Amino acid sequence: HRRLSFAVLTCVLAMSASAEDAWDDAKARVYAAELASSLEALLADSGAKRTQSSAVQQRKHEAALIDLRQMGRMADDLAQKLEAGQGRDQTAPLVRQISLQRETVRFYAKDSSVPAATRARVARAVSALNALEALYVTD
């Protein structure tokens, strides 16, 4: 039985965004809503709460879940701000915070493992975050 570590999946969160995407309010709202809902689904997934094989891994895994919850709250806040008409300049600091938060998730989750269904939820969140970040890239 092969399990990919949660860390490998969260490393994908660090993928670079494409600078080619121009700002689009509608896309930003869709991607922010997708990120918020995918993080909510991930946190509700019993696989994300799987007991780890050692006490140290369990503590780190729980810390990663705490940081994921914080990312979820920030993603909800971002979605609300975009829905209220705030644009790139007003919401960029929040997107930066979300991007920084994923670094702590990666650090704490590096030794965690999750089932395939949970990996699929991680991939959905990764996709939404990457698409959202692409809109915020400025040259």
C-alpha positions, -999 to +999 in steps of 0.1 A: +000+000+000+016+032-011+008+065+006+021+098-005+030+121+023+009+151+031+041+171+027+045+161-009+010+173-016+014+205+003+047+212-016+026+216-047+010+246-029+043+264-036+040+261-073+047+294-091+017+312-105+017+323-142+022+360-147+003+358-180-032+360-164-046+395-164-067+407-134-103+396-138-127+403-109-151+375-119-123+349-120-109+362-087-143+357-070-146+322-085-111+311-075-114+326-040-147+308-034-133+276-048-103+279-024-125+286+006-148+257-002-120+233-010-102+241+023-135+236+041-140+202+024-104+192+032-108+201+069-141+182+071-125+151+055-119+124+081-087+114+062-072+148+070-077+139+107-060+105+104-040+095+134-003+096+126+022+068+134+042+086+161+034+112+188+058+137+171+041+133+137+007+136+154+016+169+170+030+183+137+000+170+118-024+187+143-003+219+139-008+217+101-045+213+106-046+244+128-028+264+101-051+250+074-081+262+095-065+297+095-060+295+058-097+286+055-107+316+075-085+339+054-099+324+022-134+330+034-125+366+043-109+370+008-140+356-009-162+380+010-140+410+002-140+402-035-178+397-035-181+431-018-162+447-047-127+450-034-101+446-061-066+434-065-049+462-046-072+459-016-070+421-014-034+414-024-021+416+012-046+389+022-035+367-007+001+371+005-009+360+040-026+329+026+005+321+006+027+325+036+005+304+057+009+275+033+046+275+042+038+267+078+014+240+067+042+225+046+066+226+075+043+209+099+028+184+075+061+172+060+059+138+078+021+134+077+003+109+055-033+109+042-055+086+021-061+091-016-094+108-012-078+134+010-050+139-016-077+147-042-091+174-019-056+188-014-052+189-052-085+208-056-073+234-030-039+236-048-055+242-081-077+270-067-048+287-049-025+285-079-052+300-102-059+328-076-022+336-072-018+338-109-043+367-109-022+386-083+011+384-100+023+418-111+053+427-132 
